[in-house]
Amino acid sequence: MKKSKAYIYSASKPSDSQLKRFCAFLKDKYGEKITPEWVESDMYPGGFRLEVGDDVYDWSVSGRLDQLKRRIAEVRGDGVKIVPLIRDAISKWEPAAIAEETGKVVSVGDGIVNASGLPHASYGEIVVFECGVKGMVQDLRPDGCGVIVFGDCRDISAGSFVRRTSRTAGIPVGNAFLGRVVDALGNPIDGKGEIAADGYRPIEFAAPGIIDRQPVNKPMETGLLVIDSMFPIGRGQRELIIGDRQTGKTAIALDAILNQKGKNVVCIYVAIGQKASSVVRLVDTLRKAGAMDYTIVMEAGAGESAPMQYIAPYAGCALAEYFMYAGRDVLIVYDDLSKHAVAYRTLSLLLERAPGREAYPGDVFYLHSRLLERAAHLSDELGGGSMTALPIVETQAGDVSAYIPTNVISITDGQIFLETELFFEGQRPAVNIGLSVSRVGGAAQTKAVKKAVGSLRLDLAQYREMEVFMQFASDLDEVTKRQLHYGQGLMHLLRQPQYKPYSQLEEVILLVAATAGKLTGIEVGALYDYARDMIAYVKAQCPAICEDIASAGQLSDEAKAAIVAAVDSFGKGKTK
């Protein structure tokens, strides 16, 4: 590409010998004779600034200091080793005539900057504005590019410079992030000081291929009986939580996080577009339960700009990948992807992209597929770590056929559908048994839970079909009445207070007792307390069997019979 014009900005005019050296440098660099024009400027003390088309050579004091700063930032080390490395880097450093590709801001507003120039910028590359604020290239055009801004736009003005960094967007990662609340750029916002990072990961990263994965076959227990028994979630699975607002979607994700205590699972909660008060309550709940020790909360709240809400789930996923590739198991919650899609729609419309269905851009499916495909159960060669994703999507009036819900349903390995009517009837978690599904199924259950479940889902499905006849109960035969009463008892058994997850052993005891019909005669209102007392009694009566179930995850016929006998004994004691 020809560079026909060049400009030298300096306080004093270059001498003839200096001008000759400039011409020789330009001839050597660009292969053509270019005579630079001098522009008087006091903005570059101690040197000059040479502009050739989009290339800038900053030989002022600040320009050379920037070079040194970037060289120091490239030094990698840990602990005591970092100081001699930095000292060595400084002693060997010499300023170099490096061309920085720059552009100019054409317009700025609403977190979006349109810039001219930057012909070699790539999608997703980080750029730095003259004021120091960073942005990411999101739109490439023949005459410039569109940039989303990570920070305050007020210091960016039309005509100011923007330069490339040749680096893709990334986030600092490390074990020190556990127990902290950070923003979408990895900066701490909990007032507990800086976080010492162990490394740096790009927020956009290719998902593991088929060869790099292994089947999803280990349970990621939520502690919720209705989910673990009928819609089990495996480590490496993507299970969607979907429903209208205020139906308990976040509550299910929160219970799943609380249930990972003591299981060596790292949990990451990404809040997208949530109220700050909601996130504060959630963090307080996690802290009181002792769950913040293994949890990272990333917030891009409702008060944040659309660019910050857009990158938040990718940044959270990068943090999760750090632990996954270190051989750890990770549970990540995206709350919620509906607001993420809205943030992306906002960016796309501001970047003047063509709108499609519901005004979303045409690549909105790729927006979520490239995020959720990164969840995986890695092969043993890669450490055997896993990332389990629980994306949350909000529906309007229970419409699962809307654009974003159908997209995410088709990407995930199943969905837990929460129904408003069930919620207001007091059935909490308000899981609709008919519309919920796990495409991993029994592969993500222990043998004990799988055996204890029996025909539970079929019994509940039959009950939901027969429920309509309950208003005619006086005209029903005894068999139907018993079946309705049995189904009603099962539905009440699946009710579970928030923040009180069951262990695998407790779920097995409850399922064995329920499927054996031992809980049908209990008054519905007292069922939860009765079940708690019954579990404690069975644990005391059958300690060896309970230990075997808890450790090996096996349930033999003899153990099942012993649990039924203990439940019978407990029931007789209660009726005396």
C-alpha positions in Angstrom: 0.0 0.0 0.0 1.4 3.4 -0.9 2.0 6.0 1.8 1.9 9.2 -0.2 2.0 11.7 2.6 3.9 11.9 5.9 3.8 14.5 8.7 6.3 15.4 11.4 4.9 16.9 14.6 7.5 18.6 16.8 8.2 21.9 18.6 11.1 22.9 16.3 11.6 22.4 12.6 13.9 19.5 11.7 17.2 20.5 10.1 18.2 19.5 6.6 20.3 16.6 7.8 17.4 15.3 10.0 15.0 15.7 7.1 17.3 13.6 4.9 17.4 10.9 7.6 13.6 10.9 7.7 13.4 10.5 3.9 15.9 7.7 4.0 13.9 5.9 6.8 10.7 6.3 4.8 12.3 5.1 1.6 13.7 2.0 3.4 10.4 1.3 5.2 7.8 1.9 2.4 9.9 1.5 -0.8 9.0 4.9 -2.2 10.3 8.5 -1.9 8.2 10.4 0.6 9.1 13.9 1.8 7.5 14.6 5.1 5.8 17.9 5.9 6.6 19.6 9.2 3.7 20.6 11.5 4.6 22.7 14.6 3.2 21.2 17.8 4.1 21.4 21.5 2.3 18.1 22.3 5.3 15.9 21.9 8.1 17.2 24.2 11.6 15.7 24.0 11.1 14.3 20.5 8.6 14.1 17.6 5.7 12.2 16.1 5.9 10.9 12.6 2.6 10.0 10.9 2.6 8.0 7.6 -1.0 7.2 6.6 -2.4 5.1 9.5 1.1 4.4 10.8 2.4 6.4 13.7 6.0 6.6 15.1 5.9 8.3 18.5 9.5 9.3 19.4 8.5 11.7 22.2 9.3 11.1 25.9 5.8 9.7 26.5 5.9 7.5 23.4 9.2 5.9 24.5 7.9 5.5 28.1 4.8 3.7 26.6 7.1 1.3 24.8 9.0 0.6 28.1 5.7 0.1 29.9 4.5 -2.4 27.4 7.8 -4.3 27.5 7.5 -4.5 31.3 3.9 -5.7 31.0 5.1 -8.6 28.8 7.3 -9.9 31.5 5.9 -13.1 33.1 7.0 -14.6 36.4 5.8 -15.4 39.9 6.6 -14.4 43.4 10.3 -13.4 44.0 11.3 -14.3 40.4 9.4 -11.4 38.8 11.7 -8.6 40.2 15.0 -9.8 38.6 13.1 -10.5 35.3 11.8 -6.9 35.2 15.2 -5.5 36.1 16.8 -7.6 33.3 14.1 -6.4 30.8 14.7 -2.8 31.7 18.5 -3.0 31.4 18.3 -4.7 28.0 15.5 -2.5 26.6 16.2 0.0 23.8 13.6 2.2 22.2 12.7 1.1 18.6 11.1 2.8 15.7 7.9 0.8 15.8 4.9 1.7 13.7 1.7 1.8 15.6 -1.4 1.5 13.4 -3.8 4.2 14.4 -7.2 5.5 13.5 -9.4 8.5 14.3 -12.6 8.6 16.2 -15.4 9.7 13.8 -18.4 9.5 16.3 -19.0 8.3 19.8 -22.1 7.6 21.8 -24.0 4.9 23.8 -20.8 2.8 24.3 -20.1 2.7 20.6 -17.3 4.4 18.7 -17.0 4.6 14.9 -13.4 5.0 13.9 -11.8 5.6 10.5 -8.5 3.9 9.6 -7.2 0.8 11.3 -7.2 -1.1 8.0 -5.5 -4.2 9.5 -7.6 -4.5 12.7 -9.2 -7.8 13.3 -12.6 -8.8 14.8 -12.4 -9.0 18.6 -9.1 -7.1 18.8 -8.5 -4.7 21.7 -7.8 -1.1 20.8 -6.8 1.8 23.1 -8.1 5.3 22.9 -6.0 8.4 23.4 -7.5 8.9 26.9 -6.5 5.3 27.9 -9.9 3.7 27.8 -10.0 0.4 26.0 -12.5 -1.0 23.5 -13.0 -4.1 21.3 -13.4 -4.1 17.5 -16.9 -5.5 16.8 -17.6 -4.3 13.3 -15.3 -4.2 10.3 -15.9 -1.9 7.3 -13.9 -1.0 4.2 -13.3 2.6 5.5 -13.0 1.9 9.3 -14.5 -0.1 12.1 -17.1 -0.1 14.9 -15.7 -0.4 18.4 -17.5 -1.2 21.7 -16.1 0.7 24.6 -15.2 -0.9 28.0 -15.5 2.1 30.2 -16.7 5.7 30.2 -17.2 7.3 26.8 -17.1 10.8 28.1 -13.3 11.1 27.7 -13.4 10.0 24.1 -14.1 12.7 21.5 -14.4 12.9 17.8 -11.0 13.4 16.2 -9.0 11.7 18.9 -6.6 8.9 18.1 -7.2 5.2 18.7 -4.4 2.6 18.3 -4.3 -1.2 17.8 -2.8 -3.5 20.4 -2.7 -6.7 18.3 -4.2 -8.5 21.3 -7.6 -10.1 21.6 -9.9 -9.4 24.6 -9.0 -11.4 27.6 -9.4 -11.5 31.4 -6.9 -12.2 34.2 -7.5 -15.6 35.9 -6.3 -17.5 38.9 -7.2 -19.2 42.2 -7.2 -15.8 44.0 -10.5 -15.0 42.3 -12.3 -17.6 44.5 -14.5 -15.8 47.0 -14.5 -12.5 45.1 -17.0 -10.4 43.3 -15.6 -9.0 40.0 -16.8 -7.0 37.0 -16.8 -8.3 33.4 -13.1 -7.2 33.0 -12.0 -9.1 36.1 -11.6 -6.0 38.3 -12.6 -6.5 41.9 -15.8 -4.6 43.0 -16.2 -6.0 46.5 -13.8 -3.6 48.2 -11.3 -6.3 49.2 -8.3 -5.0 47.3 -6.5 -6.2 44.2 -6.5 -9.8 43.0 -3.2 -11.5 42.2 -3.7 -13.2 38.8 -2.0 -16.4 37.8 -2.4 -15.9 34.1 -4.5 -14.3 31.3 -7.1 -16.0 29.1 -8.9 -14.8 26.0 -12.6 -14.4 26.6 -13.3 -16.0 23.2 -11.9 -19.5 22.9 -12.6 -22.4 20.6 -14.7 -25.1 22.2 -13.1 -28.6 22.8 -13.4 -30.9 19.8 -15.0 -34.4 19.9 -11.6 -36.1 20.5 -10.9 -33.8 23.5 -14.2 -34.8 25.2 -15.5 -37.8 27.1 -19.1 -38.8 27.8 -21.1 -37.0 30.5 -21.3 -39.7 33.1 -20.7 -38.1 36.5 -23.6 -36.5 38.4 -23.6 -32.8 39.2 -26.1 -33.0 42.1 -28.3 -30.0 42.7 -29.7 -31.2 46.0 -33.2 -30.7 44.6 -35.2 -34.0 44.7 -37.3 -33.1 41.6 -34.3 -32.5 39.4 -31.8 -35.1 40.7 -34.5 -37.8 40.4 -36.1 -37.1 37.0 -33.9 -34.5 35.2 -30.4 -35.4 36.3 -27.5 -33.0 35.4 -24.1 -34.5 34.6 -20.7 -32.8 34.8 -20.1 -31.3 31.4 -23.8 -30.9 30.6 -25.6 -27.8 29.5 -29.0 -27.7 31.2 -31.3 -24.8 30.5 -33.4 -23.3 33.3 -36.4 -21.6 31.7 -39.6 -19.9 32.9 -41.4 -16.6 33.4 -40.0 -14.0 35.8 -40.4 -14.6 39.5 -40.8 -18.4 39.2 -37.6 -19.4 41.0 -35.1 -19.8 38.2 -32.2 -18.1 40.2 -33.3 -20.0 43.3 -32.6 -23.4 41.6 -29.2 -22.2 40.4 -28.4 -20.9 43.9 -29.4 -24.2 45.5 -27.2 -26.0 43.0 -24.2 -23.8 44.1 -24.9 -24.3 47.8 -25.1 -28.1 47.2 -21.5 -28.2 45.9 -20.0 -27.4 49.3 -17.3 -29.9 50.2 -17.4 -31.5 46.7 -14.3 -29.8 45.3 -16.4 -28.0 42.6 -15.7 -24.4 41.6 -18.8 -22.3 41.1 -19.1 -19.2 39.0 -22.3 -17.0 38.9 -22.5 -14.5 36.1 -25.1 -11.8 36.7 -26.2 -10.1 33.4 -28.5 -7.1 33.7 -29.5 -7.9 37.2 -30.4 -5.3 39.9 -27.4 -4.5 42.2 -29.6 -5.2 45.2 -30.4 -8.7 43.9 -26.7 -9.5 43.5 -25.9 -8.2 46.9 -28.6 -10.5 48.5 -27.2 -13.4 46.5 -23.6 -12.8 47.6 -24.8 -12.4 51.2 -26.7 -15.7 51.1 -23.6 -17.5 49.7 -21.4 -16.0 52.3 -23.7 -17.0 55.2 -23.8 -20.5 53.9 -20.0 -20.7 53.5 -20.3 -21.1 49.7 -18.2 -18.0 48.7 -15.1 -20.0 49.5 -15.5 -21.9 46.3 -17.6 -19.4 44.3 -16.8 -16.4 42.0 -19.5 -13.8 41.3 -19.2 -11.8 38.1 -21.5 -8.9 37.8 -22.5 -6.8 34.8 -25.6 -5.3 36.3 -28.5 -3.3 34.9 -26.5 -0.1 35.4 -23.6 -1.3 33.3 -23.2 -0.5 29.6 -24.4 -2.9 26.8 -20.7 -3.8 25.9 -20.0 -4.9 29.5 -23.2 -7.0 29.6 -22.2 -8.5 26.3 -18.8 -9.7 27.3 -19.7 -10.8 30.8 -20.7 -14.5 30.0 -17.6 -15.0 27.8 -15.4 -13.6 30.6 -17.0 -15.9 33.1 -16.5 -18.8 30.8 -12.8 -17.9 30.4 -12.5 -18.0 34.2 -14.3 -21.4 34.3 -11.9 -22.7 31.5 -8.9 -21.9 33.6 -10.1 -24.2 36.3 -11.4 -26.8 33.9 -8.1 -27.2 32.0 -6.4 -27.5 35.4 -8.4 -30.7 36.0 -11.1 -29.1 38.2 -14.9 -29.5 38.0 -16.7 -26.2 37.4 -20.4 -25.2 37.7 -21.2 -21.9 35.9 -24.6 -20.1 35.9 -25.5 -17.5 33.3 -28.3 -15.4 34.7 -29.7 -14.6 32.3 -29.1 -15.1 28.5 -32.3 -13.2 27.6 -30.8 -10.0 28.9 -27.5 -10.9 27.2 -29.3 -11.2 23.9 -31.0 -7.8 24.4 -27.5 -6.2 25.1 -26.2 -7.7 21.9 -29.2 -6.5 20.0 -28.6 -3.0 21.4 -25.0 -3.1 20.2 -25.9 -4.5 16.8 -28.5 -1.8 16.1 -26.1 0.9 17.2 -23.5 -0.5 14.9 -26.2 -0.3 12.1 -26.4 -4.0 11.4 -29.5 -5.3 9.7 -32.2 -6.4 12.2 -34.0 -9.7 11.8 -36.7 -11.5 13.7 -37.7 -9.5 16.8 -35.0 -7.0 15.8 -32.2 -9.4 16.8 -29.3 -9.6 14.3 -28.9 -12.7 12.2 -26.0 -14.1 14.2 -27.8 -14.2 17.5 -27.9 -18.0 17.5 -24.1 -18.0 17.1 -23.9 -15.6 20.1 -25.0 -18.3 22.5 -23.9 -21.5 20.7 -20.2 -20.4 20.8 -20.6 -19.8 24.5 -22.4 -22.9 25.6 -20.4 -25.3 23.4 -17.4 -24.5 25.6 -19.0 -26.5 28.4 -17.5 -30.0 28.3 -16.2 -33.0 30.2 -12.6 -33.1 29.0 -10.8 -36.3 28.2 -8.3 -37.8 30.7 -5.4 -36.7 28.5 -6.5 -33.1 29.1 -6.9 -33.6 32.8 -10.5 -34.8 33.0 -11.9 -31.5 34.2 -15.4 -30.4 33.4 -17.5 -27.3 33.0 -21.3 -27.7 33.6 -23.4 -24.8 32.3 -26.8 -23.7 33.7 -28.0 -21.0 31.4 -31.2 -19.2 32.5 -33.7 -17.8 30.0 -36.8 -15.8 30.8 -40.0 -16.4 28.9 -43.0 -14.1 28.4 -46.3 -15.7 29.5 -44.8 -19.1 29.3 -44.1 -18.8 25.5 -41.2 -21.3 24.9 -41.6 -20.8 21.1 -40.2 -17.3 21.2 -36.9 -16.6 19.3 -34.3 -16.7 22.1 -35.9 -19.6 24.1 -36.1 -21.8 21.0 -32.5 -21.0 20.1 -31.1 -21.8 23.5 -33.3 -25.0 23.9 -31.8 -26.3 20.6 -28.3 -25.7 21.9 -28.6 -27.2 25.4 -28.8 -30.8 26.5 -32.2 -30.4 28.2 -34.3 -27.9 30.0 -36.0 -27.4 33.4 -39.2 -25.6 32.7 -40.7 -23.6 35.6 -44.4 -22.9 35.5 -46.1 -19.8 37.0 -49.3 -21.7 37.9 -47.4 -24.3 39.8 -45.4 -21.6 41.6 -48.5 -19.8 42.9 -50.1 -23.1 43.9 -47.1 -23.5 46.3 -45.4 -26.2 44.3 -41.8 -25.0 44.7 -39.5 -25.7 42.8 -42.3 -25.1 40.2 -40.9 -27.7 37.8 -43.3 -28.8 35.0 -42.7 -32.5 34.8 -44.1 -32.8 31.3 -42.1 -30.1 29.6 -38.8 -30.6 31.4 -36.2 -33.0 30.1 -32.6 -34.1 30.5 -31.1 -35.5 27.3 -28.3 -37.1 29.3 -30.8 -39.0 31.5 -29.7 -41.8 33.7 -26.1 -41.6 32.6 -25.7 -38.7 35.0 -27.2 -40.6 38.0 -25.6 -42.9 40.5 -27.0 -46.5 40.4 -28.6 -45.9 43.8 -30.7 -43.0 42.7 -31.5 -44.6 39.4 -32.8 -47.7 41.1 -34.7 -45.8 43.8 -36.5 -43.6 41.3 -38.3 -46.5 39.8 -41.5 -45.4 37.9 -41.7 -42.0 39.7 -41.9 -39.9 36.5 -44.5 -42.2 34.9 -46.6 -42.1 38.1 -46.5 -38.3 38.1 -47.4 -38.1 34.5 -50.4 -40.3 35.1 -51.4 -38.2 38.0 -51.2 -35.0 36.0 -53.5 -36.5 33.4 -56.0 -37.7 36.0 -55.8 -34.4 38.0 -58.6 -32.9 35.9 -61.0 -35.5 37.3 -60.4 -34.6 41.0 -63.4 -32.2 41.0 -65.5 -35.3 40.4 -63.9 -37.3 43.2 -67.2 -38.5 44.6 -67.9 -40.4 41.4 -64.5 -42.1 41.1 -63.7 -45.6 42.0 -61.4 -46.5 44.9 -58.4 -47.4 42.7 -58.5 -44.0 40.9 -58.9 -42.2 44.2 -55.9 -44.0 45.6 -53.9 -43.2 42.6 -54.8 -39.5 42.8 -54.0 -39.5 46.5 -50.7 -41.2 45.8 -49.8 -38.6 43.0 -50.8 -35.7 45.2 -48.5 -37.1 48.0 -45.6 -37.3 45.4 -46.1 -33.8 44.3 -46.0 -32.5 47.9 -42.9 -34.6 48.5 -41.2 -32.8 45.7 -41.8 -29.5 47.4 -38.6 -28.3 49.0 -37.7 -25.2 50.9 -35.0 -22.9 49.5 -31.4 -23.3 50.8 -32.1 -26.8 52.1 -30.7 -29.2 49.6 -30.8 -33.0 50.1 -27.7 -35.2 50.0 -27.7 -38.2 47.6 -28.4 -40.5 50.6 -31.4 -38.5 51.7 -32.8 -38.5 48.2 -32.5 -42.3 48.0 -34.3 -42.8 51.3 -37.1 -40.4 50.3 -37.5 -42.0 46.8 -37.5 -45.6 48.2 -40.1 -44.6 50.8 -42.3 -42.7 48.3 -42.3 -45.4 45.5 -43.1 -48.0 48.1 -46.2 -46.0 49.0 -45.1 -45.4 52.6 -45.8 -41.6 52.5 -49.4 -41.7 51.2 -51.1 -41.6 54.5 -49.3 -38.5 55.8 -51.0 -35.2 56.0 -49.9 -33.0 53.2 -48.9 -30.0 55.3 -46.7 -32.0 57.6 -45.0 -34.1 54.9 -41.7 -32.2 54.8 -41.1 -32.3 58.5 -42.2 -36.0 58.6 -39.7 -36.8 55.8 -36.9 -35.0 57.6 -37.6 -37.0 60.8 -37.9 -40.2 58.9 -34.5 -39.7 57.2 -32.8 -39.1 60.5 -34.5 -42.3 61.9 -33.4 -44.4 58.9 -29.8 -43.1 59.2 -29.8 -44.1 62.9 -31.3 -47.5 62.3 -29.3 -48.5 59.2 -25.8 -46.8 59.5 -23.9 -49.4 57.5 -26.4 -49.4 54.6 -26.5 -45.6 54.6 -22.6 -45.4 54.6 -22.5 -47.8 51.7 -25.1 -45.8 49.6 -23.3 -42.5 50.4 -19.8 -43.8 49.5 -20.4 -46.3 46.7 -23.6 -45.0 45.2 -25.1 -48.5 45.1 -28.5 -49.7 46.3 -29.0 -53.5 46.6 -32.3 -55.2 47.0 -31.4 -56.0 50.6 -30.6 -52.4 51.3 -33.9 -51.3 49.7 -35.8 -53.7 51.8 -34.0 -52.6 55.0 -34.9 -49.0 54.3 -38.6 -49.9 53.7 -38.6 -51.8 57.0 -37.0 -48.9 58.8 -39.6 -46.5 57.3 -42.4 -48.8 58.4 -41.0 -48.9 61.9 -40.8 -45.1 62.0 -44.4 -44.8 60.8 -45.7 -47.2 63.5 -43.8 -45.2 66.1 -45.5 -42.0 64.8 -49.0 -43.5 64.9 -48.8 -44.7 68.5 
